[in-house]
Each structure stands twice: as structure tokens, then as C-alpha cells.
Amino acid sequence: MRILVQRVKNAQVIVDSHEIASISKGLLLFVGVGREDDKQDAQYLAGKIVNLRIFEDDSGKMNLAIRQVNGEILSVPQFTLYADTLAGNRPGFEQSAEPIKARELWEEFNSLLLENSVVIKKGAFGKNMQVGLVNDGPVTIWLDSKQKSLD
């Protein structure tokens, strides 16, 4: 799984001209599911997200995790995180999971976040979405479950 994490002051998702989800201070997650991903990938990244210390403490140092700042999460499915652009100018998506599997793992990931006492809102799987955000920092971090630390 791949996740583009953005620390935000606020974010929202609009589908068919209607806002379906919004958060204030927190994390906007663009979540991609790959063909080879499984529940272990979702578990690893959910743990990483809830413990990621990218919010500032009283000293201005990025030292606090999402729960410590009472932040919210907006999780947006995004298969294009697996775009292959090596050959030509049109991206290929062969490494993206099939829609049924992708939806199941995305929902599993979201459930794992919820189990960690984090407020979570969701985008719409398989829909054309307009995502608005105010990036805070800016802080933008790339996570890939296949690039794990050995410790």
C-alpha cells in the first residue's frame, strides 16, 4: 500500500457538487492499494499513521502524533498512486489492485485507524472526487508498506 500523507489545517471531499466529508486539523491521506498488498500492509500503515509524530509541540518541534492533538483523518482512495510512467506519456495502472480487493483493503485500513481511537472521515471509493485542502507546513510525507524498516 502507498499513502501520501498531508498535514492539514482543513480538508474536504466533494462528489457531484455535494460535500461528503470534511475535517479540521489533522491528516489527509491519499491511499493506494497495490496488486500484491494484503491485510499486513494495512496493519503496518495504520500503525505508522497513528504514531507518526508530525504535529508540533509547544517548542515548535514535530513531536506529536494525531491523537495527541485531537486531530482527524480524511482517507481518500487513490489508485493513481500506483501509476507507471516509465514508458511513454500515458500512465499505466497494472500495479494497482483490482477494485474489489482495493475497496476491501482500504476499508480494512480505515477500520484499523478507527480501532486506534482516531476520528476518521472517508472519501468515496470509485467516484470522481474534488479534494480541497489547506496543507499545514507544508508537511507532505510518502509511505509505502513495501519499504519497511527492519527494526
N, C-alpha and C positions, 0 to 999 in steps of 0.2 A: 504494500500500500504506500501511496505517496500523499503527503499532506503539505500544502502551502499554508503556513500559519501567519496570520497578520494580527498584531496587537492593535485594537481599535478603540476609539472613543465611542463609536456607534456604527452599526451596520444594519442593513435591511435587504430583504429579498422581495421582489415584485414579480408576480406572474399574472399575465392577462390584465395589466393595469391595476391589480389589487395587491397591496402589501400582505404577504402571507406570514412573514416573520421579521422580527427586529430585536436588536439587543442594544444596550448601552455599553458601558465599559466592559471589555472582555476580549475574546478571541474569535476571529472569523477564520474558519477552517475550510479550505477547498480540498476535498477528499477524493482521491482517485484510487480505484481498485484495479489491480493488475490480474492478468490471467493466472499467475502462479500463486496468488495470495490466498490465505486461509485465516481461520479464527486466531491463530497465534500472532499473525501480523496485526490484526485488530486489537488484540490484548496488549501487545507491545506498544503500539502507538497511543492507545488510550492512556496507558500508564505514563508514557512520556509527556503527553499533553497536560494531564492534571498535575504533574510535578515540574513542568517547565517553568523555571524561575526567570520570567521576562518582564515582570512588573516592578516598578521602582519602590524601594523602601524609603524611609524618612530621610536617608542620606543621599537619595537620588541614584542609588545603585540598583541595577536589575538583580533583585534578590528574592522576590516574592512570586508565589505560584497563584494560579487563578482563584483557588478557594480562599486564599489569604486576603484577597482584595474584593471578595464577594462579586467576582466578575461572572459574566455569562458567556456562553459559547453559541455561535451560529455555525452550524455544519451544513456545507453545501456540496452536493455530489458533483464531481467534475472529471469525467472520463478523459478529457483532453490533457490531463497531466501525464498520460502515457503516450502522447503524440511522438511519432518517429519522424524526424525532419532531416535525417541524414542524407537521403537521396531525393533529389528534386525539390519542388517548392510546395507540393501539396502534402500535408501531414498524413501519415498512416496511423491506424489505431489498432493494429493487430495485437499489441501487448495489453490492451485494455480487456478487462474481464467482460464476459457476456452479460447482458443486462440483468438477468435473474440472479446470477451469482453476485454481481456488483451491488445490487439493491440489498441482498441478504447481508453481505459483509458490511456495507455502510450502516444498515440498521443495527447490526451487532455492535459495531463500533460506537454508535450513538447510545445504545443501551449500556455499554460499559462506562461511558462518560457519566451517564445518569446515576449508575450504581456508586460512583465516586462523589456523590453529593454536589454535582455541578449542574447549574441551570442550563439546559440546552434547548435551543430552537433549531428548526431544520428548514432547509430549502426544499425544493420539490424534485424528486427523482424523475428523470426523463422529460422534464419540461424545459421550455425556453425561459430562462430567468434573467432579470435585470438585478444586479447586485450593486448596492451602493455602500460606501464605507468612508470613514474618516480614519486613516491609518495614524496611529499614535506613535510618534518617534521620528521617523517611521521605523517600525520593527517588523521585519518580514523574515521568516525562517522556513527552510525547506527540510522536511523529514521524510525518510524513506525506510520502511521496515526491513528492507534487504541490506541496509547499511548500518548494522548494529555494532555496538561496542562489545568487545569480548569480556569486559569486566562484569 
